[in-house]
Amino acid sequence: MAMNNLKTVFLLGMLGVVFVIVGSLLGGQGGAIFALIFAAFFNFAMYFWSDKIALRMSGARPAAETELPDVYSTLRSLTQREDMPMPTVHLIDSPQPNAFATGRNPRHAAVAVTSGILGIMSHEELEAVLAHEISHIKNRDILIATVAATIAAALAFLARMAFWGQLFGGRRRNDNNPLMAVVGLVAMLLAPIAGIIIQRAIGRAREFQADRSGAETTGAPLVLASALQKIEESSTRTVMQVNPAVSQLFIGDPMHALRGDSRRKQQNSGSSMLRWFSTHPRTKDRIERLEKMAMGPMIR
């Protein structure tokens, strides 16, 4: 757990450093200050509204306990066990089995499940999936993911603004220093890509962490492995109608089927560069870690 958290802190730090460096390259000290203010503003806004945005973009709707009695009773048991407040419960009308959690802290959290997960999972597997989502809330992963996504989006926005500034107003500024003009243009092109890579690496690290924490809560890592395998198999056949911007929140990639052959090649390739851009760890890797947990000491 400590290693995963350290990795997350390092990646968040790298994302912030990239952001400030790009702001500095494109606008000097004033650009760096502007970049920091811009990121702070976006983070403040997303801190309070990320849950509502995520639920709306995923097509989730509030669900009463009479509609989802098993989900409510399982969540109530898990949150009592972890001494956490009960999150609000939402339902996504989709045949694909999946789930996600959102909210800035345990007191303002929501868990959404698809209708498909209720028909394919056993009670134990459903509990394992919900324990994974509760772990996201407990570990503040939603807030971390929101900060990372916001900085990455702000970085892309800043680079786009700078590009148009270079194109229409920056030529005179760089007449005496063509090297800086080239550096600036390269930064504009590469910075958003670097932001996406780091953001998604953070997301994959937090998924591994939630797998481990959830399995510790239930004491049944192999049950979670079984649930992940079912989600993987179903997602190759069923496409969820969800905004790609929130796909990283789900326990399994809801856009898996749309990625086609490239995704399947990635799943079979341990060294593919496509993994850098993946929103989720390979299911194979997640299952292997859970199997090692079941056999003995936790993987670090």
Contacts in CASP RR format, 6 or more apart in sequence:
PFRMAT RR
TARGET T0000
AUTHOR 0000-0000-0000
METHOD contacts of the structure
MODEL  1
MAMNNLKTVFLLGMLGVVFVIVGSLLGGQGGAIFALIFAAFFNFAMYFWS
DKIALRMSGARPAAETELPDVYSTLRSLTQREDMPMPTVHLIDSPQPNAF
ATGRNPRHAAVAVTSGILGIMSHEELEAVLAHEISHIKNRDILIATVAAT
IAAALAFLARMAFWGQLFGGRRRNDNNPLMAVVGLVAMLLAPIAGIIIQR
AIGRAREFQADRSGAETTGAPLVLASALQKIEESSTRTVMQVNPAVSQLF
IGDPMHALRGDSRRKQQNSGSSMLRWFSTHPRTKDRIERLEKMAMGPMIR
1 209 0 8 1.000
1 212 0 8 1.000
1 213 0 8 1.000
1 298 0 8 1.000
2 300 0 8 1.000
3 300 0 8 1.000
4 205 0 8 1.000
4 206 0 8 1.000
4 208 0 8 1.000
4 209 0 8 1.000
4 212 0 8 1.000
5 209 0 8 1.000
7 205 0 8 1.000
8 144 0 8 1.000
8 202 0 8 1.000
8 205 0 8 1.000
8 206 0 8 1.000
8 209 0 8 1.000
11 148 0 8 1.000
11 198 0 8 1.000
11 201 0 8 1.000
11 202 0 8 1.000
11 205 0 8 1.000
12 144 0 8 1.000
12 147 0 8 1.000
12 148 0 8 1.000
12 202 0 8 1.000
14 198 0 8 1.000
15 148 0 8 1.000
15 151 0 8 1.000
15 152 0 8 1.000
15 155 0 8 1.000
15 195 0 8 1.000
15 198 0 8 1.000
15 199 0 8 1.000
15 202 0 8 1.000
16 39 0 8 1.000
16 151 0 8 1.000
18 155 0 8 1.000
18 191 0 8 1.000
18 194 0 8 1.000
18 195 0 8 1.000
18 198 0 8 1.000
19 35 0 8 1.000
19 36 0 8 1.000
19 39 0 8 1.000
19 151 0 8 1.000
19 154 0 8 1.000
19 155 0 8 1.000
19 158 0 8 1.000
20 32 0 8 1.000
20 35 0 8 1.000
20 36 0 8 1.000
21 32 0 8 1.000
21 187 0 8 1.000
22 35 0 8 1.000
22 155 0 8 1.000
22 158 0 8 1.000
22 159 0 8 1.000
22 162 0 8 1.000
22 187 0 8 1.000
22 188 0 8 1.000
22 191 0 8 1.000
23 31 0 8 1.000
23 32 0 8 1.000
23 34 0 8 1.000
23 35 0 8 1.000
23 158 0 8 1.000
23 162 0 8 1.000
24 30 0 8 1.000
24 31 0 8 1.000
24 32 0 8 1.000
24 35 0 8 1.000
25 180 0 8 1.000
25 183 0 8 1.000
25 184 0 8 1.000
25 187 0 8 1.000
26 158 0 8 1.000
26 159 0 8 1.000
26 162 0 8 1.000
26 184 0 8 1.000
26 187 0 8 1.000
26 188 0 8 1.000
27 34 0 8 1.000
27 162 0 8 1.000
35 154 0 8 1.000
35 158 0 8 1.000
38 154 0 8 1.000
38 157 0 8 1.000
38 158 0 8 1.000
39 150 0 8 1.000
39 151 0 8 1.000
39 154 0 8 1.000
42 150 0 8 1.000
42 151 0 8 1.000
42 153 0 8 1.000
42 154 0 8 1.000
43 146 0 8 1.000
43 147 0 8 1.000
43 150 0 8 1.000
43 151 0 8 1.000
46 53 0 8 1.000
46 146 0 8 1.000
46 147 0 8 1.000
46 149 0 8 1.000
46 150 0 8 1.000
47 104 0 8 1.000
47 143 0 8 1.000
47 146 0 8 1.000
48 104 0 8 1.000
50 102 0 8 1.000
50 103 0 8 1.000
50 104 0 8 1.000
50 142 0 8 1.000
50 146 0 8 1.000
51 102 0 8 1.000
51 103 0 8 1.000
51 104 0 8 1.000
51 108 0 8 1.000
51 109 0 8 1.000
51 110 0 8 1.000
51 142 0 8 1.000
54 100 0 8 1.000
54 102 0 8 1.000
54 103 0 8 1.000
54 246 0 8 1.000
54 249 0 8 1.000
55 90 0 8 1.000
55 102 0 8 1.000
55 110 0 8 1.000
55 112 0 8 1.000
57 242 0 8 1.000
57 243 0 8 1.000
57 245 0 8 1.000
57 246 0 8 1.000
58 92 0 8 1.000
58 100 0 8 1.000
58 112 0 8 1.000
58 242 0 8 1.000
58 243 0 8 1.000
58 246 0 8 1.000
58 249 0 8 1.000
59 92 0 8 1.000
59 93 0 8 1.000
59 242 0 8 1.000
60 90 0 8 1.000
60 91 0 8 1.000
60 92 0 8 1.000
60 110 0 8 1.000
60 112 0 8 1.000
61 90 0 8 1.000
61 91 0 8 1.000
61 92 0 8 1.000
61 93 0 8 1.000
62 88 0 8 1.000
62 89 0 8 1.000
62 90 0 8 1.000
62 91 0 8 1.000
63 71 0 8 1.000
63 89 0 8 1.000
63 90 0 8 1.000
63 91 0 8 1.000
65 72 0 8 1.000
65 89 0 8 1.000
67 91 0 8 1.000
68 89 0 8 1.000
68 91 0 8 1.000
68 113 0 8 1.000
68 118 0 8 1.000
70 118 0 8 1.000
70 123 0 8 1.000
70 126 0 8 1.000
71 89 0 8 1.000
71 111 0 8 1.000
71 113 0 8 1.000
71 118 0 8 1.000
71 126 0 8 1.000
71 130 0 8 1.000
72 89 0 8 1.000
74 123 0 8 1.000
74 126 0 8 1.000
74 127 0 8 1.000
74 130 0 8 1.000
75 86 0 8 1.000
75 87 0 8 1.000
75 89 0 8 1.000
75 111 0 8 1.000
75 130 0 8 1.000
75 134 0 8 1.000
76 86 0 8 1.000
78 127 0 8 1.000
78 130 0 8 1.000
78 131 0 8 1.000
78 134 0 8 1.000
78 217 0 8 1.000
79 85 0 8 1.000
79 86 0 8 1.000
79 87 0 8 1.000
79 134 0 8 1.000
81 217 0 8 1.000
82 134 0 8 1.000
82 138 0 8 1.000
82 217 0 8 1.000
84 106 0 8 1.000
84 134 0 8 1.000
84 137 0 8 1.000
84 138 0 8 1.000
85 106 0 8 1.000
85 107 0 8 1.000
85 109 0 8 1.000
87 101 0 8 1.000
87 106 0 8 1.000
87 109 0 8 1.000
87 110 0 8 1.000
87 111 0 8 1.000
87 134 0 8 1.000
87 137 0 8 1.000
88 109 0 8 1.000
88 110 0 8 1.000
88 111 0 8 1.000
89 110 0 8 1.000
89 111 0 8 1.000
89 112 0 8 1.000
89 113 0 8 1.000
90 110 0 8 1.000
90 111 0 8 1.000
90 112 0 8 1.000
90 113 0 8 1.000
91 112 0 8 1.000
91 113 0 8 1.000
91 114 0 8 1.000
91 115 0 8 1.000
92 98 0 8 1.000
92 112 0 8 1.000
92 113 0 8 1.000
92 114 0 8 1.000
92 115 0 8 1.000
92 240 0 8 1.000
92 242 0 8 1.000
93 114 0 8 1.000
93 115 0 8 1.000
94 114 0 8 1.000
94 115 0 8 1.000
94 116 0 8 1.000
94 238 0 8 1.000
94 240 0 8 1.000
94 241 0 8 1.000
94 242 0 8 1.000
94 254 0 8 1.000
95 114 0 8 1.000
95 115 0 8 1.000
95 116 0 8 1.000
95 238 0 8 1.000
96 114 0 8 1.000
96 116 0 8 1.000
96 234 0 8 1.000
96 235 0 8 1.000
96 238 0 8 1.000
96 239 0 8 1.000
96 240 0 8 1.000
96 254 0 8 1.000
97 114 0 8 1.000
97 116 0 8 1.000
97 117 0 8 1.000
97 119 0 8 1.000
97 120 0 8 1.000
97 121 0 8 1.000
97 230 0 8 1.000
97 231 0 8 1.000
97 234 0 8 1.000
97 235 0 8 1.000
98 113 0 8 1.000
98 114 0 8 1.000
98 116 0 8 1.000
98 117 0 8 1.000
98 231 0 8 1.000
98 235 0 8 1.000
98 240 0 8 1.000
98 250 0 8 1.000
98 251 0 8 1.000
98 252 0 8 1.000
98 254 0 8 1.000
99 111 0 8 1.000
99 112 0 8 1.000
99 113 0 8 1.000
99 114 0 8 1.000
99 117 0 8 1.000
99 129 0 8 1.000
99 130 0 8 1.000
99 132 0 8 1.000
99 133 0 8 1.000
99 250 0 8 1.000
99 251 0 8 1.000
100 111 0 8 1.000
100 112 0 8 1.000
100 133 0 8 1.000
100 246 0 8 1.000
100 249 0 8 1.000
100 250 0 8 1.000
100 251 0 8 1.000
101 109 0 8 1.000
101 110 0 8 1.000
101 111 0 8 1.000
101 112 0 8 1.000
101 133 0 8 1.000
101 134 0 8 1.000
101 136 0 8 1.000
101 137 0 8 1.000
101 142 0 8 1.000
101 249 0 8 1.000
102 109 0 8 1.000
102 110 0 8 1.000
102 112 0 8 1.000
102 142 0 8 1.000
102 249 0 8 1.000
103 109 0 8 1.000
103 110 0 8 1.000
103 137 0 8 1.000
103 142 0 8 1.000
103 143 0 8 1.000
104 142 0 8 1.000
104 143 0 8 1.000
104 146 0 8 1.000
105 137 0 8 1.000
105 140 0 8 1.000
105 143 0 8 1.000
106 137 0 8 1.000
106 138 0 8 1.000
109 137 0 8 1.000
109 142 0 8 1.000
111 130 0 8 1.000
111 133 0 8 1.000
111 134 0 8 1.000
111 137 0 8 1.000
113 129 0 8 1.000
113 130 0 8 1.000
114 240 0 8 1.000
117 126 0 8 1.000
117 129 0 8 1.000
117 231 0 8 1.000
118 126 0 8 1.000
120 230 0 8 1.000
120 234 0 8 1.000
121 129 0 8 1.000
121 227 0 8 1.000
121 230 0 8 1.000
124 218 0 8 1.000
124 220 0 8 1.000
124 223 0 8 1.000
125 223 0 8 1.000
125 224 0 8 1.000
125 226 0 8 1.000
125 227 0 8 1.000
125 230 0 8 1.000
126 227 0 8 1.000
127 218 0 8 1.000
127 223 0 8 1.000
128 214 0 8 1.000
128 215 0 8 1.000
128 218 0 8 1.000
128 220 0 8 1.000
128 223 0 8 1.000
128 224 0 8 1.000
128 226 0 8 1.000
128 227 0 8 1.000
129 224 0 8 1.000
129 227 0 8 1.000
129 251 0 8 1.000
131 213 0 8 1.000
131 214 0 8 1.000
131 215 0 8 1.000
131 217 0 8 1.000
131 218 0 8 1.000
131 224 0 8 1.000
132 210 0 8 1.000
132 211 0 8 1.000
132 213 0 8 1.000
132 214 0 8 1.000
132 224 0 8 1.000
132 251 0 8 1.000
133 210 0 8 1.000
133 251 0 8 1.000
134 214 0 8 1.000
134 217 0 8 1.000
135 141 0 8 1.000
135 209 0 8 1.000
135 210 0 8 1.000
135 213 0 8 1.000
135 214 0 8 1.000
135 217 0 8 1.000
136 142 0 8 1.000
136 206 0 8 1.000
136 210 0 8 1.000
138 213 0 8 1.000
139 206 0 8 1.000
139 209 0 8 1.000
139 210 0 8 1.000
139 213 0 8 1.000
141 203 0 8 1.000
141 206 0 8 1.000
141 209 0 8 1.000
141 210 0 8 1.000
142 249 0 8 1.000
144 202 0 8 1.000
144 206 0 8 1.000
145 202 0 8 1.000
145 203 0 8 1.000
145 206 0 8 1.000
145 248 0 8 1.000
145 249 0 8 1.000
148 198 0 8 1.000
148 199 0 8 1.000
148 202 0 8 1.000
148 203 0 8 1.000
149 199 0 8 1.000
149 248 0 8 1.000
151 195 0 8 1.000
151 199 0 8 1.000
152 192 0 8 1.000
152 195 0 8 1.000
152 196 0 8 1.000
152 198 0 8 1.000
152 199 0 8 1.000
155 191 0 8 1.000
155 192 0 8 1.000
155 195 0 8 1.000
156 191 0 8 1.000
156 192 0 8 1.000
156 195 0 8 1.000
158 191 0 8 1.000
159 187 0 8 1.000
159 188 0 8 1.000
159 189 0 8 1.000
159 191 0 8 1.000
159 192 0 8 1.000
160 188 0 8 1.000
162 184 0 8 1.000
162 188 0 8 1.000
163 185 0 8 1.000
163 188 0 8 1.000
166 174 0 8 1.000
166 181 0 8 1.000
166 184 0 8 1.000
166 185 0 8 1.000
166 188 0 8 1.000
170 181 0 8 1.000
171 181 0 8 1.000
174 180 0 8 1.000
174 181 0 8 1.000
196 277 0 8 1.000
197 276 0 8 1.000
197 277 0 8 1.000
200 248 0 8 1.000
200 276 0 8 1.000
200 277 0 8 1.000
200 278 0 8 1.000
200 279 0 8 1.000
201 276 0 8 1.000
203 248 0 8 1.000
203 279 0 8 1.000
204 278 0 8 1.000
204 279 0 8 1.000
204 280 0 8 1.000
204 281 0 8 1.000
207 251 0 8 1.000
207 280 0 8 1.000
207 281 0 8 1.000
207 286 0 8 1.000
208 281 0 8 1.000
208 286 0 8 1.000
208 289 0 8 1.000
210 251 0 8 1.000
211 224 0 8 1.000
211 228 0 8 1.000
211 286 0 8 1.000
211 289 0 8 1.000
211 290 0 8 1.000
212 289 0 8 1.000
212 293 0 8 1.000
212 298 0 8 1.000
212 299 0 8 1.000
214 224 0 8 1.000
215 221 0 8 1.000
215 224 0 8 1.000
215 290 0 8 1.000
215 293 0 8 1.000
218 224 0 8 1.000
221 290 0 8 1.000
221 291 0 8 1.000
221 293 0 8 1.000
221 294 0 8 1.000
222 290 0 8 1.000
222 291 0 8 1.000
222 294 0 8 1.000
224 290 0 8 1.000
225 286 0 8 1.000
225 287 0 8 1.000
225 290 0 8 1.000
225 291 0 8 1.000
225 294 0 8 1.000
228 251 0 8 1.000
228 252 0 8 1.000
228 283 0 8 1.000
228 286 0 8 1.000
228 287 0 8 1.000
228 290 0 8 1.000
229 283 0 8 1.000
229 287 0 8 1.000
231 251 0 8 1.000
231 252 0 8 1.000
231 283 0 8 1.000
232 252 0 8 1.000
232 256 0 8 1.000
232 283 0 8 1.000
235 252 0 8 1.000
235 253 0 8 1.000
235 254 0 8 1.000
235 256 0 8 1.000
235 257 0 8 1.000
236 256 0 8 1.000
236 257 0 8 1.000
236 264 0 8 1.000
237 257 0 8 1.000
238 257 0 8 1.000
239 254 0 8 1.000
239 255 0 8 1.000
239 257 0 8 1.000
239 258 0 8 1.000
240 254 0 8 1.000
240 255 0 8 1.000
242 250 0 8 1.000
242 254 0 8 1.000
242 255 0 8 1.000
244 255 0 8 1.000
247 253 0 8 1.000
247 254 0 8 1.000
247 255 0 8 1.000
247 279 0 8 1.000
248 279 0 8 1.000
248 280 0 8 1.000
252 280 0 8 1.000
252 283 0 8 1.000
253 259 0 8 1.000
253 263 0 8 1.000
253 278 0 8 1.000
253 279 0 8 1.000
253 280 0 8 1.000
255 279 0 8 1.000
256 263 0 8 1.000
262 274 0 8 1.000
263 274 0 8 1.000
265 272 0 8 1.000
265 274 0 8 1.000
266 272 0 8 1.000
266 274 0 8 1.000
266 275 0 8 1.000
266 278 0 8 1.000
266 282 0 8 1.000
267 282 0 8 1.000
267 283 0 8 1.000
267 284 0 8 1.000
269 275 0 8 1.000
270 282 0 8 1.000
275 282 0 8 1.000
289 299 0 8 1.000
292 298 0 8 1.000
292 299 0 8 1.000
293 299 0 8 1.000
END
